[in-house]
Amino acid sequence: MRNDRTLREKLFVVFLYAFSGLFALLCFLPFWLVFINSFAAESAIKKHGYQLIPHDFTLYSYQFVMQGKQVASSYGVSVTVTVVGTLLALLITAMYAYVLAHPKAKYRNILSFLTYFTMIFGAGLVGFYILIANWLHLKDTLWALILPYLLNPFFAFIMVSFYRTLPYEINEAATVDGANELRIFFRIILPISKPVLATVALFYALQYWNDFFLALLFIDDYKLHPLQMMIRQLISNINISAYVGGSQTTYTQPLPTYGAQLATVCLTIGPIFLLYPFVQRFFVKGITIGALKG
């Protein structure tokens, strides 16, 4: 009887591994198609479509995309917005969440209600545009891409859940030793909050890096377009040579319409794809603590 149970358990484990492997393969397949076909010749894509292993390999799509200044400009904008925005948003969110989680903060319940209220109701697109463009005068500036995402209520509540798992005796002991709240937060709370900080930082970095909506609303100057906006322009523009290489550029080969789009996507996801392995262990731990111990 015990051998039958052991056999069923082994078969179940094999099924789980097979199912997980198949699911992971299906998730990986779209990325592989984008990556491998970015090296395919434009004529091969038009003739055979997207293939798992193209027959005609070429670097012309990458050469075409990289020969203009727009890729470097958009990369600089995306990196600047992501780094500055993530650092500022992480600091503001961590401090705000600490106030919400502090048991002796006077107006923490009111602030919690207002934070939750903004998750349900918003001013709408018109009010949002008027605030950023007309009142704050941030149109065609990088701050229009950074400021709206500096405080995400959902990320704040994740950090609140983590802070509430920390014993309040730590604050009391530091207060007895003469530390004020700022010193307690920066010298004690932040160093022991690395898992949730890494988790929220990754969320913010993904949000800033992948966003094109703010650029679509507030950025008219193409020199300030981030990479995601550049991809959108490449897809929507029929004459992509004017956007990437300049209107005076001449080409000896047909324009790689599909190849340029695929190559730009690969160049765009590179930094985030390489960043995730370094924060994965913090990411998993931060999600578990923030979700289960609130």
N, C-alpha and C positions, 0 to 999 in steps of 0.2 A: 504493500500500500504506500509505504514511504517512497519507494523507488518510482512509483507512478506519479506521485506528487512532485518529486524532484524533476522527472522528465517533463511534466507539464510546465513547471517553472522555467526550465531551460528553453523549452519551445517558446514560451511567452517572451523571454528575454531576447531570443533570436528574432522574434516578430517585431519587438520594439526597435531593435537595432536596424532591421531591414526597413521598417517604416520610416524611422528617423533619417536613415541614409537616403532613401528615395525622396523624402521631403526636402532634405538639404540639397540634393541634386537638382530638383525642380526649381528651388530658389536660386541656385547657382547658374542655371542654364541661361536666363536672360542676360546676366552679367557677361557670361562667356560669349554669347552671340554679339553683344556690343563690342567687347574687347577684340575678339578675333577678326570680326569683319571690318574693324577700323584699319586693318592692314590689307584688306582686300582691294583689288582694282575696282574702279567705278564701273567699268564695263561688265565685270563679273557680277557685281551686285545687281545691276539692272537686268542682266540676262538670267542669272540663277537665283536671285534673291539672297537672303541671309542664310549662310551655310555654317555647319559646325566646324568644318575645316575647309576654308577657301582654297582654290587651286592657284590663283594668281595673287602673290603677296607683293605689296609695295608699301613704301613709306611716304608716298606722295601726299596723302591726306594730312599727315603730321607736318610735312614740309610746307604745305599750303597754309595750314592754320598758323604755324609758328613764324612765317615769314613777315607777317604784319606786326604792328605794334599793339594791336587791340588785345591780344591774348595776355601779353605782359602787363598792360594797363589794367585789364580786368582782374588778373591774378593779384596785382597789388591792392586793388580795391577790396577784393574778397578777403584777402589775408588781413588787411588792416581792420576792416569791419569785424571780422570774426575774432581776432585777438583782443582788440580794444573792447568790443561789445561783450565778449565772454567774461573778461576780467571785471569790468564795471558791473555787469549784471550779476555776476556771482557774488561780488562784495555787497551790493545793495540787497540782493535777495537773502543772503546769509544774515545780514544785520536786521532786516525786517522780520525774517522768520524767528530770529532770536527774541525779538520783542514780543511776537505773538505767543511764543512758547514760554516766556518768562512768567512764573506764577505771581509775581508781585508788580508786573507792569499795570499801570492804572487803567488804561483804555484798551487793553489787548482784546477784550471781547467785541468792542465796537469796531476796532481795526479788522478783526477776523470776519465780522459780518460784512464790512465794506469790501474786503478782499473776495469773499465768496460771492457777493452781489455782482461784482464785475465779471465773474466767470459765467453768469447767467444772462445778464443784460449788458448791452453796449450802446454807444451813442450812434452807431451806424457809420457807414462809409463816408457820408457827406460831412458829418460832424468831425470825424477823424481827419479828413482831408483839410477842413477849415482850420483845425487846431494846429496841425503840423505846418501847412503851407502859408496860411494867412496870419495866424497869431504868433507862431514861433519863428516864422520866416526861415524855415529849414530846407526849402525846396532847392534842389541841385547842390546839396551838401551831404557829406558822409554822415552827419548827425541824423539826417532823416532816415538812414538805414540802421542806426544804432539805438536811438532814443526810444522808439516805440516798444522795443523788446527788453528793456532794462529790468522789468519786473514782471515775471510770469506768475500768476496766482497759484497755478498747479504746482510749479516747482517750489514755490514758497511753502506750500502745505506739506510737500515731501520733506523739506528740511525741518519744519515744525514737528513732524512725527519723529524725526531722528533726535532732535533736541530734547524731546520729552522722555526719551529713554535714558538720558544722562541724569545721574543723581544730583539733586539740587544741593546736596551737602558739599559738592565741589565749590559752588558759588559761595556758600556760607563760610567755608574754610578760607577762601581767598579774601572775602570781605573782612574776616577777623584779622587777617594778616595785613590789612590796609589797602587792598587793591580796589580800584573803582570798577565800574561796569565795563568801560572801554578796555581797560587792561585785562579784565577777566575774559572778555570776548576774544581779544586778539592773542593773548598769551596762553590761554587755557582751552577755551571752547574750540577755536579754529583748529589747533593742532590735533585734537582728538576727533575731529569731524572729517577727516580725509575721505572716508568712503562716500559719504553723501555729497561732499564738495566735488569729488571727481565725477560722480553720477550726474549732478546738476550741471557741471561744467560741460560734460559731453552733450547733454541735451541742448544747452545754449549754443554750443559750437555748431551742432547740426542745424539748429534753427537759423543761425546767422548765415552759415555757409550755403544752405540750400534755398534761402529765401530770394525770390525775384519779385514778389508782389509789391514791396515797398519801393523798389527801383522802378517798377512799372508806373507807380502812382506819382512819385516825387522826383525822379531823375530824368531830365530831358537831355542832358549833356552826355553823349555816348562815351566820353572819356571817363566818366564816373560809373559806367555800367559794371556791375559785378559779373562773375562768370556765368551765373545762372541766367542773368538777363542776356548775356551774350549768346548763350545757347538758344534762347527763345528767339533772338533776332536772326540767328542762323537758320532756324527752322522756318520762320515766317517770311524771311526775305527771299525773293526769287533770285535777285542778283547779289549773292553773298560775297562776291569779290570786292564790291565797294565797301563792305563792312569790315572785312578782314585784311585785305591787301591794299586797298586804295583803288580809286577809280582809274588810275593811270597804269595799273599793273597789267602786263601782258603775259599770257600763259601758252606754253607749247603743248599742253595736254588739256583734255576736257576738264572742266571744273568738277572737283569731287564733291558733288552736292551731298550725297549720303555719307561718304567717307569723312567729310569735314565735320558733319554732325556727330558721328560716332567717335571720331578722334577727340573732339572737344569734350564730349561726355567723359571719356577716359581720363583726360587731363584734369577734369573738374573733380572727379571723385577720388583722385589719388591721395591728397593730404588727409582727408577724413578716413580713408581706407587704411592708411598707415598709422593713424593715431589710435584707432580703437584697440589694437592688441596691448598697448601700453597702459590703458586705463581699464582693461576688462575686469581684472580682479577687484578693483575698487567699485566698478560699475555693478557687478553682481551682488557684492556685499551691501552696497548702498541701497539698491532696490529692495533687497530682502528686509533690511532693517526698517527702512522708511515705510514699507507697505504693511508689514506684519506686526509692528510694535507700536503703532500709533495709539 
